Amino acid sequence: LRDFLLVYNRMTELCFRHCVCNLNYRLLTGREESCLDSCAARLVRANHRLMGAYVGLVPALLQRRAAEHGAPAASPDPGTGPATV
């Protein structure tokens, strides 16, 4: 949960700094809103790609560690992986 919140907060900060340039109004302009939507969508897609690559590498890393320590490799539990956004 902590990792998820860190990623979410970082994404919010990045998109806000990139898209919101006028703080004189309470509501977002249409341009700011569409910029925020596309910025968040890009970061979510990038996060999904990274997590997909991570999930693909975990079994090989576990096997390598098990071989180094002489213990049998344990298969990862898919429900205990890192949080994705």
MIGUTI-762881 format. One line per field, with one value per atom (N, C-alpha, C): chain; atom name; x, y, z. Coordinates in steps of 0.1 Angstrom, whole numbers. Atoms other than C-alpha are relative to their C-alpha. Layout:
BEGIN
chain <- (A|...)
atom <- (CA|...)
c1 <- (X|...)
c2 <- (Y|...)
c3 <- (Z|...)
end
This chain:
BEGIN
chain <- (A|A|A|A|A|A|A|A|A|A|A|A|A|A|A|A|A|A|A|A|A|A|A|A|A|A|A|A|A|A|A|A|A|A|A|A|A|A|A|A|A|A|A|A|A|A|A|A|A|A|A|A|A|A|A|A|A|A|A|A|A|A|A|A|A|A|A|A|A|A|A|A|A|A|A|A|A|A|A|A|A|A|A|A|A|A|A|A|A|A|A|A|A|A|A|A|A|A|A|A|A|A|A|A|A|A|A|A|A|A|A|A|A|A|A|A|A|A|A|A|A|A|A|A|A|A|A|A|A|A|A|A|A|A|A|A|A|A|A|A|A|A|A|A|A|A|A|A|A|A|A|A|A|A|A|A|A|A|A|A|A|A|A|A|A|A|A|A|A|A|A|A|A|A|A|A|A|A|A|A|A|A|A|A|A|A|A|A|A|A|A|A|A|A|A|A|A|A|A|A|A|A|A|A|A|A|A|A|A|A|A|A|A|A|A|A|A|A|A|A|A|A|A|A|A|A|A|A|A|A|A|A|A|A|A|A|A|A|A|A|A|A|A|A|A|A|A|A|A|A|A|A|A|A|A)
atom <- (N|CA|C|N|CA|C|N|CA|C|N|CA|C|N|CA|C|N|CA|C|N|CA|C|N|CA|C|N|CA|C|N|CA|C|N|CA|C|N|CA|C|N|CA|C|N|CA|C|N|CA|C|N|CA|C|N|CA|C|N|CA|C|N|CA|C|N|CA|C|N|CA|C|N|CA|C|N|CA|C|N|CA|C|N|CA|C|N|CA|C|N|CA|C|N|CA|C|N|CA|C|N|CA|C|N|CA|C|N|CA|C|N|CA|C|N|CA|C|N|CA|C|N|CA|C|N|CA|C|N|CA|C|N|CA|C|N|CA|C|N|CA|C|N|CA|C|N|CA|C|N|CA|C|N|CA|C|N|CA|C|N|CA|C|N|CA|C|N|CA|C|N|CA|C|N|CA|C|N|CA|C|N|CA|C|N|CA|C|N|CA|C|N|CA|C|N|CA|C|N|CA|C|N|CA|C|N|CA|C|N|CA|C|N|CA|C|N|CA|C|N|CA|C|N|CA|C|N|CA|C|N|CA|C|N|CA|C|N|CA|C|N|CA|C|N|CA|C|N|CA|C|N|CA|C|N|CA|C|N|CA|C|N|CA|C|N|CA|C|N|CA|C|N|CA|C|N|CA|C|N|CA|C|N|CA|C|N|CA|C|N|CA|C|N|CA|C)
c1 <- (8|0|9|-9|29|6|-6|45|-10|11|12|-2|2|7|12|-12|43|-1|1|38|-11|11|4|3|-4|17|10|-10|47|-6|7|25|-9|8|1|9|-9|30|5|-6|46|-10|10|14|-5|4|3|10|-10|36|1|-1|36|-12|13|-1|-6|7|-13|10|-9|2|-6|7|-24|-8|7|-34|-10|9|-57|-14|13|-88|-2|2|-104|-2|2|-114|11|-10|-91|-6|4|-93|-1|1|-102|13|-13|-67|8|-7|-53|-6|6|-78|4|-4|-70|15|-14|-33|2|-1|-37|-5|5|-58|11|-9|-32|13|-12|-3|-2|2|-18|-1|1|-27|14|-13|9|8|-7|23|-5|6|-2|5|-4|7|15|-14|44|2|-1|39|-4|4|20|11|-10|48|12|-10|74|-3|5|54|0|0|50|14|-14|87|6|-4|93|-5|6|69|7|-7|87|13|-14|121|0|0|111|4|-4|112|15|-14|147|8|-8|160|-1|2|145|8|-8|161|15|-14|195|4|-3|193|1|1|183|13|-12|212|12|-12|237|0|0|225|-2|1|220|-13|13|183|-9|10|154|-7|6|138|-15|14|104|-7|7|78|-7|6|65|-15|15|30|-5|4|13|-8|7|-8|8|-8|21|10|-9|38|-1|1|44|-13|13|14|2|-1|7|-11|9|-10|-6)
c2 <- (-12|0|13|-11|23|3|-2|18|5|-6|24|14|-15|57|8|-8|68|2|-1|60|10|-9|78|14|-14|109|5|-5|111|3|-2|107|13|-12|134|13|-11|158|3|-2|153|5|-5|157|14|-13|187|11|-10|205|2|0|196|7|-5|206|12|-11|232|12|-12|266|13|-11|290|-3|3|290|11|-11|320|-4|5|299|-12|12|273|-12|11|250|-1|2|235|5|-3|247|-13|12|223|-6|4|223|-7|6|215|-14|12|188|-11|10|170|-3|2|174|-10|9|158|-14|14|129|-7|7|121|-3|2|125|-12|11|102|-13|12|77|-5|4|77|-7|5|71|-13|13|43|-11|10|25|-3|3|29|-9|8|15|-14|14|-15|-7|7|-22|-4|3|-20|-11|11|-43|-13|12|-67|-6|4|-68|-6|5|-72|-14|13|-101|-11|10|-118|-3|2|-114|-7|5|-126|-15|14|-164|-3|2|-162|5|-5|-141|-9|10|-165|-13|12|-194|2|-3|-177|1|-1|-168|-14|14|-204|-7|7|-217|5|-5|-194|-5|4|-205|-15|14|-241|-5|4|-242|-1|1|-253|13|-12|-225|0|-1|-214|9|-8|-202|12|-12|-166|-1|-1|-161|12|-12|-139|10|-10|-122|9|-8|-108|9|-9|-88|15|-15|-50|6|-7|-27|7|-7|-13|11|-11|19|0)
c3 <- (0|0|0|0|8|-13|14|-26|-9|8|-43|2|-3|-25|-4|5|-33|-15|15|-70|-4|3|-70|3|-4|-52|-10|9|-75|-14|13|-106|1|-2|-93|-1|0|-87|-14|14|-121|-9|9|-140|3|-4|-120|-4|4|-125|-15|14|-162|-7|7|-170|6|-6|-146|1|0|-153|5|-5|-140|12|-12|-104|5|-3|-106|1|0|-110|8|-8|-88|-9|8|-117|-11|11|-144|-13|13|-179|-8|8|-206|-5|5|-219|12|-11|-184|3|-3|-178|-10|10|-211|1|-2|-204|12|-11|-170|-3|4|-184|-8|8|-210|7|-8|-186|9|-9|-161|-7|8|-188|-5|4|-201|12|-12|-166|4|-3|-159|-10|10|-191|2|-2|-184|13|-12|-149|-3|3|-163|-8|8|-188|10|-9|-160|9|-9|-137|-8|8|-166|-2|2|-172|14|-13|-134|3|-2|-132|-8|9|-161|5|-5|-144|13|-14|-109|1|-2|-115|-3|3|-131|12|-11|-102|12|-12|-76|-3|3|-94|2|-2|-95|14|-15|-58|6|-6|-49|-4|4|-70|7|-7|-53|15|-14|-18|2|-1|-27|5|-4|-18|-12|12|-41|-2|4|-60|4|-3|-47|-10|10|-71|7|-6|-64|0|-1|-52|-7|8|-78|8|-8|-51|9|-9|-32|-7|7|-59|3|-3|-59|-5|4|-62|-13|13|-96|0|2|-106|-13)
end
